[in-house]
């Protein structure tokens, strides 16, 4: 719609090989950067989008030509600091024959533009089949048009892999990768999978330019997990509005079971930030564009100006799409004229429909219905010297578009669903020097989040509301029009497309900084120092949590140790002067059974209720447990009966309510309410209710792993203490250990007391293998089973 919003300066199409493209940045050519294996830090921005900022075309003579692609994205990225080197990867807009691909690549790469060539057998099902036949209608809530075609999704995956492979080929350490929109939702995870081994700190951002639907709509997609996982491969996932962000977080929780904290998610030990960053426009481009309405004005601009002098112009500008609500708008305008006949001959609807996907059946049908309705309304209500609707099925030049914005009295922007809708913002900006005009805006457009206070906001499905908004707009005093426009303009001047691009990159940097600050991952040098300290010390004490540290939980319970865990614990325990303690929420009987043949120094059961040293169990503080358990267990069992998917585990001195298998669509608030009720019902007992991973545990007040650890440490002089755990019960241990201890948390935790983090159970096992490899001590005899001491 805004044909001057190009990455390159406006110029006529160039013919190959004489076409001239302005450089994206003062950067090295593609040939020099890609022809080398040097991957040193560069700090470039690699932009990845379905379409390049330049389109490759073929003229009538079969000659290749280049011309700028329409859209606001290139303008925003071109406004970034000129010192930032940029590389753009994308599809050139149409099929390029094999014989021409080398020449096109060579020409575009001089400006750091890297074309992705797609063969028709993949391009069609990828673009028309899945991107626009499945994702577009589904994400805009037009599920009646959603195509559930597995072959189309397979093509979508293949094309996304092609994009990811090109990013991998060109990536250099320090580059920031910015991936755009619904055609490439799998690329973030694909790129991370390809690069994370060699470049674990790779920086990836993703921005979705269309709405993200509610969970109830998104869940019906058969490929929902793949799409979700793909997007979560990014470090920053951003949307136009808070509503879209909220829908995404809800879907993540309900599908993946990941809970967010202030928009931050832990994904496989990595922090992912989710943000709302509304895209703006190049405000000054519209506010200060001088439309020539003099004697030498273009014929089109002169006609627009002449019409505006005698009647009120109501402007509607949209791409042909069922999400834009064009038919509903026509019916509402017709109803307005019938209910307000005094405006017949005094108003005119300028209906601009930009051709789009008109080879798709749904769009052909829509185009036919628009044609029929316009013809019917004009035929029914027009007069010899006036027609109610001026209909244009084509694009306008930028000058003519600005003339429409500046000279129209009302902008009627009523999409049924829209990610942002920049037309509303462009109309307001174009009124900067005029101070007259009214914006009628759909509450379903993303722009409503910014403009709803001063625009006349309506439900586009409510004809009566649209009719009333039209009447209000036509009768609005000029002073009120000016006040509303000024208020909207002030916001748009600040939230420009340039600021949007800068804020996204800043948020991407912030997300990486938070990862580094809160995740505290062990790097190679830190790991080597810990191993070296371990090797040199002669009195070692190692505390190891069991569930989700050494072994992954399955359902509500942690299974018996596998062969690798047994071997790891045995090897560590048999090292000279090494004392290994395994901690768990399991009962003493389970611990004895699990580790009967492992020469452990000690064990801690039920998160600190009992301690086993030299195979003799000692209860820490279990006085009164029998009394309160008789009262609490029935309460927990009742909660389990009322909440499907939850279970109660009754142990010797504690009871746990597990909700790992609860329906994921049960809200976090519901779990929190149950916890509060549990605390209230047990207030008269000397007990504590603690949160674990998908569980609530009730135990004697004062019992925790830290207290149990102090019993094990005693008064002995330990010169190396290591503790590894994964949840809040382990944080109690961390707090009790001396400052010299090395504390490691498995998984992401924003407020951990640990010095370092490891991403996963596998990473924890690998770390223990390093300790084993550095020091093979003499073997110890296998332990004998003991009893219990109270």
ABEGO torsion letter per residue (X at the ends): XBAABBABBBBBBBBOAABBBBBABBBBBAAAAAABABABBAGBBBBBBABBABBBBBBAAGBBBBBBBBEAAAAAAAABBAABBBBBBBBAGBBBBAAAAAAAAAAAAAAGBBBBBBBAAAAAAAAAAAAAAAAAAAAAGBAAABBBBAAAAAAAAAAAAAAAAAAAAABBBGBBBBBBEAAAAAAAAAAAAAAAAABAABBBBBBBABBBBBAAAAAABAAAAAAAAAAAABABBBBABAAAAAAAAAAAAAAAGBBBBGGBBBBGGBBBBBBBBBBBBBAAAAAABBBBABAABBAAAAAAAAAAAABBBBBBBBBBBAAAGAAAAAAAAAAAAAABAAABGABBBBBBBBBBGAABAAAAAAAAAAAAAAAAAAAAABBAABBABBBBBBBBBAAAAAAAAAABABBBBBBABBAAGAAAAAAAAAAAAAGBEBBBBBAABAAAAAAAAABBBBBAABAAAAAAAAAAAAABBAAAAAAAAAAAAAAAAABBAAAAAAAAAAAAAAAAAAAAAAAGBBBAAAAAAAAAAAAABABBBBBBBABGAABBBBEABBBBBBAAAAAAAAAAAABBGBBBBBBBABBAAAAAAAAAABBBABBBBGGGABBBBGGBBBBABABGAAAAAAAAAAAAAAAAAABBGBBBBBBAABBBBBAAABBAABBAAAAAAAAAAAAAAAAABBBBBBBBBGBBBBBBBGBBAAAAAAAAAEABBBABBBBBBABAAAAAAAAABBAABBBBBBEBBAABABABBBABAAAAAAAAAAAAAABBBBBBBBBBBBBBBX
